[in-house]
Amino acid sequence: MRHQRKVREGAAMVSRVIPVDPFDLVIFGGTGDLARRKILPGLYRRFVAGQMPEGARVIGAARSDLDDRGYREMVGEALDEFLPKSARDTKAMKAFLERLSYIAVDATGVDGWRDLGKAMREDVVQAFYFSVGPSLFGAIAERLHKYKVARPEARIVVEKPFGRDLKSAKELNATLAAHFDEHQIYRIDHYLGKETVQNLMAVRFGNTLFEPLWNAKYVDHVQITVAEEVGVGGRGAYYDTSGAMRDMVQNHMMQLLCLTAMEPPTRFEADAVRDEKLKVIRALDPVERSNIVRGQYGAANGHASYADDVDNPDSRTESFIAMRVDISNWRWKGTPFYLRTGKRLKARMSEIVVHFKETPHSIFDEDAGRHANVLAIRLQPDEGMDLRVTIKEPGPGGMRLVDVPLDMTFADALGPEAAEVPDAYERLIMDVIRGNQTLFMRGDEVEAAWAWTDPIIQGWTDRAERPLPYDPGGAGPADALMLLHRDGRRWREIAV
Ligand code: NAD
């Protein structure tokens, strides 16, 4: 009981909300899918949590010809559509919508910019969310200064995709750098805003238990899986020019790998953390062809094939990729990281799994079997952690060993408050207002990630390689299983 109470006191701290300073947040693309699905529902939740002070205002800026009333109506409908019923409160929604206004702006023209300039206040934090395609970043950044909309210390937030190769990423960085300093640029990777991802750092650097074992001497290998049940859906045209490598590996999975593999930063601060992540990316070995499996889903169970979904019968784009990645540094030499991501797989599941080595010598006889500890960090569903430890199977009849979970699902350990994990966007937007860049990607990190990714993509493009077909509802092509079998290992099952 005492233990339970203590943990719950901890839970109260988890849900404590620190209000941010008053702000003007302008959302370019404020009528678009991302704004309606993620940004505005996220802001509403922060409003309900009491984190948006009186002086906090949100200005939608997009092409549509709307007034404040029309915009509030549109956002009200988006909240109805994208928030669960339990999160919707008529009174709170009304009060939140009153914080919103709208200015029609042409990103590449002159319309709306002077009005936007007039609407900005002097004495509050200024943030501009570029929720538009990257081709508009330059035009918007330029006009923010030309029309004196942005003050010198304003912050800008940009979305993925941040380039499609090293060259385009460098161009984008240069475009933004022409108008804003690096400390003003917030490149969002929403995976970094996930509670469990931050918990990975808390577990590694807040305990003495794990860090001494977190290296090639004790870790056999690491698996990172981001599996989706859905296909490409309405994003087919975009996805077919991108594929799993550009869409998932270069950004989200690379970030997860970096946080798992990095050295302890000196402080939990933006540049200290990002310096360590960058060192990991730079230590990645080039990946040989034999260490990559690409797949593309076929048709089955009433679902269309990938080629039909993207309306391109000859598509050579991968909807699945599995690869073995080796890190050439003292900590990880000899311990592979296996990455796997794909669409139309058995379940929606994301996890980082650290497989520790078996004990150097077993004192038990062969019947006891072979056992090793496993730490699984789940990003979805049910954010939490699960550590498998080996114990004696209860009962008489000799020493039989069994692996049991020490389950740390947040909701079980910390009480129901903790089950309501804030969406990644909520946390990240508030970090922008606070001026905390720790969970955002720095320009050199993005470029280093592309520098590693480019030759891999170039390899299969030069060979005009076709991805292997796989059946929907499984774990991808059989060759992906072989990638681990070959090394005497196996993937964790994709399951919820
Ligand atoms: P969208 O097409 O739904 O919306 C685009 C928005 O930009 C609209 O509000 C439109 O009015 C505005 N716009 C377009 N041209 C304009 C112009 N010339 N002047 C002013 N406004 C203009 O796109 P989206 O899905 O919201 O995506 C926005 C960005 O976020 C894209 O770069 C996308 O890749 C990225 N992104 C989207 C998602 C998502 O879930 N939708 C997820 C991650 C990243």
Residues whose N, C-alpha, C, O or C-beta is under 5 A from the ligand:
A	BS01	NAD	G29 G30 T31 G32 D33 L34 A35 A61 A62 R63 S64 V105 D106 A107 T108 S131 V132 G133 P134 E159 K160 P161
